């Protein structure tokens, strides 16, 4: 993971975008899958 310093904070250069979240068949956001995806990203250095 590549990081940069901004205002004294170490910030990952890779971000986790949320424009297209996974949806269920009824069109609602699949929160369980969103949580899994977010946990995975954070475990791999995205902050």
mmCIF file of the N, C-alpha and C atoms, coordinates in Angstrom:
data_MODEL
# 
_entry.id   MODEL 
# 
loop_
_atom_site.group_PDB 
_atom_site.id 
_atom_site.type_symbol 
_atom_site.label_atom_id 
_atom_site.label_alt_id 
_atom_site.label_comp_id 
_atom_site.label_asym_id 
_atom_site.label_entity_id 
_atom_site.label_seq_id 
_atom_site.pdbx_PDB_ins_code 
_atom_site.Cartn_x 
_atom_site.Cartn_y 
_atom_site.Cartn_z 
_atom_site.occupancy 
_atom_site.B_iso_or_equiv 
_atom_site.pdbx_formal_charge 
_atom_site.auth_seq_id 
_atom_site.auth_comp_id 
_atom_site.auth_asym_id 
_atom_site.auth_atom_id 
_atom_site.pdbx_PDB_model_num 
ATOM 1   N N  . UNK A 1 1  ? 0.852   -1.178 0.000  1.00 0.00 ? 1  UNK A N  1 
ATOM 2   C CA . UNK A 1 1  ? 0.000   0.000  0.000  1.00 0.00 ? 1  UNK A CA 1 
ATOM 3   C C  . UNK A 1 1  ? 0.896   1.238  0.000  1.00 0.00 ? 1  UNK A C  1 
ATOM 4   N N  . UNK A 1 2  ? 0.549   2.186  -0.805 1.00 0.00 ? 2  UNK A N  1 
ATOM 5   C CA . UNK A 1 2  ? 1.268   3.455  -0.822 1.00 0.00 ? 2  UNK A CA 1 
ATOM 6   C C  . UNK A 1 2  ? 0.513   4.454  0.033  1.00 0.00 ? 2  UNK A C  1 
ATOM 7   N N  . UNK A 1 3  ? 1.278   5.255  0.767  1.00 0.00 ? 3  UNK A N  1 
ATOM 8   C CA . UNK A 1 3  ? 0.689   6.252  1.651  1.00 0.00 ? 3  UNK A CA 1 
ATOM 9   C C  . UNK A 1 3  ? 1.281   7.622  1.350  1.00 0.00 ? 3  UNK A C  1 
ATOM 10  N N  . UNK A 1 4  ? 0.586   8.643  1.758  1.00 0.00 ? 4  UNK A N  1 
ATOM 11  C CA . UNK A 1 4  ? 1.068   10.007 1.667  1.00 0.00 ? 4  UNK A CA 1 
ATOM 12  C C  . UNK A 1 4  ? 0.786   10.679 3.008  1.00 0.00 ? 4  UNK A C  1 
ATOM 13  N N  . UNK A 1 5  ? 1.500   11.752 3.297  1.00 0.00 ? 5  UNK A N  1 
ATOM 14  C CA . UNK A 1 5  ? 1.252   12.492 4.538  1.00 0.00 ? 5  UNK A CA 1 
ATOM 15  C C  . UNK A 1 5  ? 0.425   13.727 4.216  1.00 0.00 ? 5  UNK A C  1 
ATOM 16  N N  . UNK A 1 6  ? -0.644  13.905 4.943  1.00 0.00 ? 6  UNK A N  1 
ATOM 17  C CA . UNK A 1 6  ? -1.515  15.063 4.792  1.00 0.00 ? 6  UNK A CA 1 
ATOM 18  C C  . UNK A 1 6  ? -1.837  15.582 6.182  1.00 0.00 ? 6  UNK A C  1 
ATOM 19  N N  . UNK A 1 7  ? -1.486  16.809 6.445  1.00 0.00 ? 7  UNK A N  1 
ATOM 20  C CA . UNK A 1 7  ? -1.724  17.424 7.770  1.00 0.00 ? 7  UNK A CA 1 
ATOM 21  C C  . UNK A 1 7  ? -1.140  16.550 8.885  1.00 0.00 ? 7  UNK A C  1 
ATOM 22  N N  . UNK A 1 8  ? 0.004   15.932 8.615  1.00 0.00 ? 8  UNK A N  1 
ATOM 23  C CA . UNK A 1 8  ? 0.655   15.105 9.620  1.00 0.00 ? 8  UNK A CA 1 
ATOM 24  C C  . UNK A 1 8  ? 0.079   13.707 9.765  1.00 0.00 ? 8  UNK A C  1 
ATOM 25  N N  . UNK A 1 9  ? -0.913  13.352 8.951  1.00 0.00 ? 9  UNK A N  1 
ATOM 26  C CA . UNK A 1 9  ? -1.546  12.031 9.020  1.00 0.00 ? 9  UNK A CA 1 
ATOM 27  C C  . UNK A 1 9  ? -1.081  11.171 7.857  1.00 0.00 ? 9  UNK A C  1 
ATOM 28  N N  . UNK A 1 10 ? -0.881  9.874  8.106  1.00 0.00 ? 10 UNK A N  1 
ATOM 29  C CA . UNK A 1 10 ? -0.522  8.918  7.056  1.00 0.00 ? 10 UNK A CA 1 
ATOM 30  C C  . UNK A 1 10 ? -1.818  8.417  6.413  1.00 0.00 ? 10 UNK A C  1 
ATOM 31  N N  . UNK A 1 11 ? -2.027  8.773  5.151  1.00 0.00 ? 11 UNK A N  1 
ATOM 32  C CA . UNK A 1 11 ? -3.272  8.456  4.440  1.00 0.00 ? 11 UNK A CA 1 
ATOM 33  C C  . UNK A 1 11 ? -2.958  7.543  3.257  1.00 0.00 ? 11 UNK A C  1 
ATOM 34  N N  . UNK A 1 12 ? -3.744  6.465  3.096  1.00 0.00 ? 12 UNK A N  1 
ATOM 35  C CA . UNK A 1 12 ? -3.538  5.568  1.959  1.00 0.00 ? 12 UNK A CA 1 
ATOM 36  C C  . UNK A 1 12 ? -3.903  6.289  0.666  1.00 0.00 ? 12 UNK A C  1 
ATOM 37  N N  . UNK A 1 13 ? -3.085  6.054  -0.366 1.00 0.00 ? 13 UNK A N  1 
ATOM 38  C CA . UNK A 1 13 ? -3.354  6.668  -1.670 1.00 0.00 ? 13 UNK A CA 1 
ATOM 39  C C  . UNK A 1 13 ? -4.539  6.011  -2.352 1.00 0.00 ? 13 UNK A C  1 
ATOM 40  N N  . UNK A 1 14 ? -4.795  4.759  -2.030 1.00 0.00 ? 14 UNK A N  1 
ATOM 41  C CA . UNK A 1 14 ? -5.936  4.045  -2.580 1.00 0.00 ? 14 UNK A CA 1 
ATOM 42  C C  . UNK A 1 14 ? -7.140  4.300  -1.678 1.00 0.00 ? 14 UNK A C  1 
ATOM 43  N N  . UNK A 1 15 ? -8.250  4.666  -2.272 1.00 0.00 ? 15 UNK A N  1 
ATOM 44  C CA . UNK A 1 15 ? -9.463  4.947  -1.502 1.00 0.00 ? 15 UNK A CA 1 
ATOM 45  C C  . UNK A 1 15 ? -10.532 3.906  -1.818 1.00 0.00 ? 15 UNK A C  1 
ATOM 46  N N  . UNK A 1 16 ? -11.483 3.792  -0.952 1.00 0.00 ? 16 UNK A N  1 
ATOM 47  C CA . UNK A 1 16 ? -12.604 2.878  -1.138 1.00 0.00 ? 16 UNK A CA 1 
ATOM 48  C C  . UNK A 1 16 ? -13.813 3.721  -1.518 1.00 0.00 ? 16 UNK A C  1 
ATOM 49  N N  . UNK A 1 17 ? -14.151 3.714  -2.793 1.00 0.00 ? 17 UNK A N  1 
ATOM 50  C CA . UNK A 1 17 ? -15.289 4.498  -3.262 1.00 0.00 ? 17 UNK A CA 1 
ATOM 51  C C  . UNK A 1 17 ? -16.614 3.834  -2.917 1.00 0.00 ? 17 UNK A C  1 
ATOM 52  N N  . UNK A 1 18 ? -17.630 4.630  -2.721 1.00 0.00 ? 18 UNK A N  1 
ATOM 53  C CA . UNK A 1 18 ? -18.949 4.080  -2.352 1.00 0.00 ? 18 UNK A CA 1 
ATOM 54  C C  . UNK A 1 18 ? -20.052 4.555  -3.291 1.00 0.00 ? 18 UNK A C  1 
ATOM 55  N N  . UNK A 1 19 ? -19.670 4.958  -4.493 1.00 0.00 ? 19 UNK A N  1 
ATOM 56  C CA . UNK A 1 19 ? -20.700 5.419  -5.416 1.00 0.00 ? 19 UNK A CA 1 
ATOM 57  C C  . UNK A 1 19 ? -21.602 4.269  -5.859 1.00 0.00 ? 19 UNK A C  1 
ATOM 58  N N  . UNK A 1 20 ? -21.018 3.106  -6.064 1.00 0.00 ? 20 UNK A N  1 
ATOM 59  C CA . UNK A 1 20 ? -21.780 1.946  -6.524 1.00 0.00 ? 20 UNK A CA 1 
ATOM 60  C C  . UNK A 1 20 ? -21.724 0.849  -5.467 1.00 0.00 ? 20 UNK A C  1 
ATOM 61  N N  . UNK A 1 21 ? -22.626 0.877  -4.541 1.00 0.00 ? 21 UNK A N  1 
ATOM 62  C CA . UNK A 1 21 ? -22.687 -0.150 -3.506 1.00 0.00 ? 21 UNK A CA 1 
ATOM 63  C C  . UNK A 1 21 ? -23.489 -1.343 -4.025 1.00 0.00 ? 21 UNK A C  1 
ATOM 64  N N  . UNK A 1 22 ? -23.189 -2.545 -3.522 1.00 0.00 ? 22 UNK A N  1 
ATOM 65  C CA . UNK A 1 22 ? -23.947 -3.721 -3.958 1.00 0.00 ? 22 UNK A CA 1 
ATOM 66  C C  . UNK A 1 22 ? -25.406 -3.634 -3.510 1.00 0.00 ? 22 UNK A C  1 
ATOM 67  N N  . UNK A 1 23 ? -26.287 -4.044 -4.394 1.00 0.00 ? 23 UNK A N  1 
ATOM 68  C CA . UNK A 1 23 ? -27.723 -3.958 -4.117 1.00 0.00 ? 23 UNK A CA 1 
ATOM 69  C C  . UNK A 1 23 ? -28.335 -5.346 -4.001 1.00 0.00 ? 23 UNK A C  1 
ATOM 70  N N  . UNK A 1 24 ? -29.429 -5.405 -3.269 1.00 0.00 ? 24 UNK A N  1 
ATOM 71  C CA . UNK A 1 24 ? -30.243 -6.619 -3.204 1.00 0.00 ? 24 UNK A CA 1 
ATOM 72  C C  . UNK A 1 24 ? -31.236 -6.596 -4.353 1.00 0.00 ? 24 UNK A C  1 
ATOM 73  N N  . UNK A 1 25 ? -31.960 -7.670 -4.524 1.00 0.00 ? 25 UNK A N  1 
ATOM 74  C CA . UNK A 1 25 ? -32.941 -7.763 -5.612 1.00 0.00 ? 25 UNK A CA 1 
ATOM 75  C C  . UNK A 1 25 ? -34.017 -6.682 -5.520 1.00 0.00 ? 25 UNK A C  1 
ATOM 76  N N  . UNK A 1 26 ? -34.328 -6.233 -4.285 1.00 0.00 ? 26 UNK A N  1 
ATOM 77  C CA . UNK A 1 26 ? -35.369 -5.213 -4.119 1.00 0.00 ? 26 UNK A CA 1 
ATOM 78  C C  . UNK A 1 26 ? -34.847 -3.787 -4.297 1.00 0.00 ? 26 UNK A C  1 
ATOM 79  N N  . UNK A 1 27 ? -33.540 -3.656 -4.633 1.00 0.00 ? 27 UNK A N  1 
ATOM 80  C CA . UNK A 1 27 ? -32.961 -2.334 -4.869 1.00 0.00 ? 27 UNK A CA 1 
ATOM 81  C C  . UNK A 1 27 ? -32.342 -1.695 -3.642 1.00 0.00 ? 27 UNK A C  1 
ATOM 82  N N  . UNK A 1 28 ? -32.496 -2.311 -2.464 1.00 0.00 ? 28 UNK A N  1 
ATOM 83  C CA . UNK A 1 28 ? -31.891 -1.754 -1.263 1.00 0.00 ? 28 UNK A CA 1 
ATOM 84  C C  . UNK A 1 28 ? -30.417 -2.149 -1.194 1.00 0.00 ? 28 UNK A C  1 
ATOM 85  N N  . UNK A 1 29 ? -29.633 -1.401 -0.444 1.00 0.00 ? 29 UNK A N  1 
ATOM 86  C CA . UNK A 1 29 ? -28.204 -1.671 -0.299 1.00 0.00 ? 29 UNK A CA 1 
ATOM 87  C C  . UNK A 1 29 ? -28.001 -2.937 0.519  1.00 0.00 ? 29 UNK A C  1 
ATOM 88  N N  . UNK A 1 30 ? -27.125 -3.804 0.048  1.00 0.00 ? 30 UNK A N  1 
ATOM 89  C CA . UNK A 1 30 ? -26.784 -5.040 0.757  1.00 0.00 ? 30 UNK A CA 1 
ATOM 90  C C  . UNK A 1 30 ? -25.737 -4.702 1.819  1.00 0.00 ? 30 UNK A C  1 
ATOM 91  N N  . UNK A 1 31 ? -26.213 -4.316 2.996  1.00 0.00 ? 31 UNK A N  1 
ATOM 92  C CA . UNK A 1 31 ? -25.335 -3.834 4.062  1.00 0.00 ? 31 UNK A CA 1 
ATOM 93  C C  . UNK A 1 31 ? -24.323 -4.882 4.509  1.00 0.00 ? 31 UNK A C  1 
ATOM 94  N N  . UNK A 1 32 ? -24.711 -6.142 4.536  1.00 0.00 ? 32 UNK A N  1 
ATOM 95  C CA . UNK A 1 32 ? -23.792 -7.203 4.947  1.00 0.00 ? 32 UNK A CA 1 
ATOM 96  C C  . UNK A 1 32 ? -22.591 -7.275 3.990  1.00 0.00 ? 32 UNK A C  1 
ATOM 97  N N  . UNK A 1 33 ? -22.859 -7.201 2.709  1.00 0.00 ? 33 UNK A N  1 
ATOM 98  C CA . UNK A 1 33 ? -21.766 -7.240 1.737  1.00 0.00 ? 33 UNK A CA 1 
ATOM 99  C C  . UNK A 1 33 ? -20.919 -5.972 1.818  1.00 0.00 ? 33 UNK A C  1 
ATOM 100 N N  . UNK A 1 34 ? -21.543 -4.832 2.038  1.00 0.00 ? 34 UNK A N  1 
ATOM 101 C CA . UNK A 1 34 ? -20.795 -3.577 2.204  1.00 0.00 ? 34 UNK A CA 1 
ATOM 102 C C  . UNK A 1 34 ? -19.843 -3.698 3.400  1.00 0.00 ? 34 UNK A C  1 
ATOM 103 N N  . UNK A 1 35 ? -20.330 -4.247 4.500  1.00 0.00 ? 35 UNK A N  1 
ATOM 104 C CA . UNK A 1 35 ? -19.487 -4.409 5.689  1.00 0.00 ? 35 UNK A CA 1 
ATOM 105 C C  . UNK A 1 35 ? -18.288 -5.311 5.390  1.00 0.00 ? 35 UNK A C  1 
ATOM 106 N N  . UNK A 1 36 ? -18.530 -6.415 4.670  1.00 0.00 ? 36 UNK A N  1 
ATOM 107 C CA . UNK A 1 36 ? -17.437 -7.328 4.315  1.00 0.00 ? 36 UNK A CA 1 
ATOM 108 C C  . UNK A 1 36 ? -16.410 -6.630 3.432  1.00 0.00 ? 36 UNK A C  1 
ATOM 109 N N  . UNK A 1 37 ? -16.871 -5.870 2.449  1.00 0.00 ? 37 UNK A N  1 
ATOM 110 C CA . UNK A 1 37 ? -15.969 -5.169 1.541  1.00 0.00 ? 37 UNK A CA 1 
ATOM 111 C C  . UNK A 1 37 ? -15.153 -4.110 2.290  1.00 0.00 ? 37 UNK A C  1 
ATOM 112 N N  . UNK A 1 38 ? -15.787 -3.379 3.186  1.00 0.00 ? 38 UNK A N  1 
ATOM 113 C CA . UNK A 1 38 ? -15.104 -2.347 3.952  1.00 0.00 ? 38 UNK A CA 1 
ATOM 114 C C  . UNK A 1 38 ? -14.070 -2.965 4.886  1.00 0.00 ? 38 UNK A C  1 
ATOM 115 N N  . UNK A 1 39 ? -14.437 -4.039 5.574  1.00 0.00 ? 39 UNK A N  1 
ATOM 116 C CA . UNK A 1 39 ? -13.488 -4.731 6.452  1.00 0.00 ? 39 UNK A CA 1 
ATOM 117 C C  . UNK A 1 39 ? -12.278 -5.213 5.670  1.00 0.00 ? 39 UNK A C  1 
ATOM 118 N N  . UNK A 1 40 ? -12.505 -5.787 4.489  1.00 0.00 ? 40 UNK A N  1 
ATOM 119 C CA . UNK A 1 40 ? -11.416 -6.289 3.654  1.00 0.00 ? 40 UNK A CA 1 
ATOM 120 C C  . UNK A 1 40 ? -10.469 -5.148 3.271  1.00 0.00 ? 40 UNK A C  1 
ATOM 121 N N  . UNK A 1 41 ? -11.039 -4.033 2.824  1.00 0.00 ? 41 UNK A N  1 
ATOM 122 C CA . UNK A 1 41 ? -10.213 -2.889 2.424  1.00 0.00 ? 41 UNK A CA 1 
ATOM 123 C C  . UNK A 1 41 ? -9.371  -2.385 3.597  1.00 0.00 ? 41 UNK A C  1 
ATOM 124 N N  . UNK A 1 42 ? -9.976  -2.262 4.763  1.00 0.00 ? 42 UNK A N  1 
ATOM 125 C CA . UNK A 1 42 ? -9.248  -1.766 5.940  1.00 0.00 ? 42 UNK A CA 1 
ATOM 126 C C  . UNK A 1 42 ? -8.166  -2.740 6.382  1.00 0.00 ? 42 UNK A C  1 
ATOM 127 N N  . UNK A 1 43 ? -8.446  -4.041 6.306  1.00 0.00 ? 43 UNK A N  1 
ATOM 128 C CA . UNK A 1 43 ? -7.460  -5.059 6.673  1.00 0.00 ? 43 UNK A CA 1 
ATOM 129 C C  . UNK A 1 43 ? -6.253  -5.025 5.754  1.00 0.00 ? 43 UNK A C  1 
ATOM 130 N N  . UNK A 1 44 ? -6.449  -4.511 4.537  1.00 0.00 ? 44 UNK A N  1 
ATOM 131 C CA . UNK A 1 44 ? -5.367  -4.448 3.565  1.00 0.00 ? 44 UNK A CA 1 
ATOM 132 C C  . UNK A 1 44 ? -4.764  -3.050 3.430  1.00 0.00 ? 44 UNK A C  1 
ATOM 133 N N  . UNK A 1 45 ? -5.016  -2.183 4.405  1.00 0.00 ? 45 UNK A N  1 
ATOM 134 C CA . UNK A 1 45 ? -4.311  -0.903 4.479  1.00 0.00 ? 45 UNK A CA 1 
ATOM 135 C C  . UNK A 1 45 ? -5.044  0.344  4.076  1.00 0.00 ? 45 UNK A C  1 
ATOM 136 N N  . UNK A 1 46 ? -6.245  0.228  3.543  1.00 0.00 ? 46 UNK A N  1 
ATOM 137 C CA . UNK A 1 46 ? -7.000  1.428  3.191  1.00 0.00 ? 46 UNK A CA 1 
ATOM 138 C C  . UNK A 1 46 ? -7.481  2.080  4.475  1.00 0.00 ? 46 UNK A C  1 
ATOM 139 N N  . UNK A 1 47 ? -7.239  3.359  4.592  1.00 0.00 ? 47 UNK A N  1 
ATOM 140 C CA . UNK A 1 47 ? -7.722  4.063  5.781  1.00 0.00 ? 47 UNK A CA 1 
ATOM 141 C C  . UNK A 1 47 ? -8.478  5.301  5.409  1.00 0.00 ? 47 UNK A C  1 
# 
